[in-house]
Amino acid sequence: MHLSSRKFARYAGFICLTVFLALSAYLIFWGLLYRLPRTQPALIDLRSDKSVENPLNDRCFMICAGLANNPHGYPGHCYIIWDRCKPERLEYAASDGFVPGHVKDLIPSLFTDINGFMADDALFGNMRNFDFLAVRLDRSRYEKARAVRQKFVQDPTFHTGLRDCVTYVDEIAQIAGLRTSAHKFVYPLDYLEALKVLNKPHGQPLSRSSESNTKE
């Protein structure tokens, strides 16, 4: 019995060490990968009439992703900047994103529903490794996209991977008319990259000048 206990202890120790090393390797990989530039910013024009400029009807917003507002940037953040097509004078732009109610609830939100809230000025603190997809669209569809915010305000249930910042952005993207992929349990920067790939035929590259005229 004593020998079996020792074998079990060694086996359990080996399993714990393997898990620890695997987790450490993953965190190191994540830490390096998510600090590298991912994709070029892009603009997609979904207006019904692309031949002329119509200031009364044409609208634009930016689907954004970056590292989260914490020292490690984990797990990243997806949010919307309204009434902008370019990363200029963003300190004056309206932005919002769906987040956990408290930082301490982030880990529990992996396993259960928690209370979230709609954070205004979502771009501040979430501009590290900033990437975006700008979308031009008609006023009517733009207003429908903006109305998604109220849905999440009325039901603030947050669950990482199931109903989170990516879910909020994805619903807006669908209303705008973008082709979208599975959005469950996906990192924000990965989601944005997939969104660009799916809508690539309509995209135009933009210069990356995200830090100019922008304060975190």
Buried (B, 14 or more C-beta within 10 A) or exposed (E): EEEEEEEEEEEEEEEEEEEEEEEEEEEEEBEEEBEEEBBEBBBBBBBEEEEEEEEEBBBBBBBBBBBBBEEEBBBBBBBBBBBBBBBEEBEEBBBBBBBBBEEEBBEBBEEEEBEBBBBEBBBBBBBBBBBBBBBBBBEEBBEBBBEBBEEBEEEBEBBBBBBBBBBBBBBBBBBBBBBBEEBEEBBBBBBBBBBBEEBEEBBEEBEBEBEEEBEE
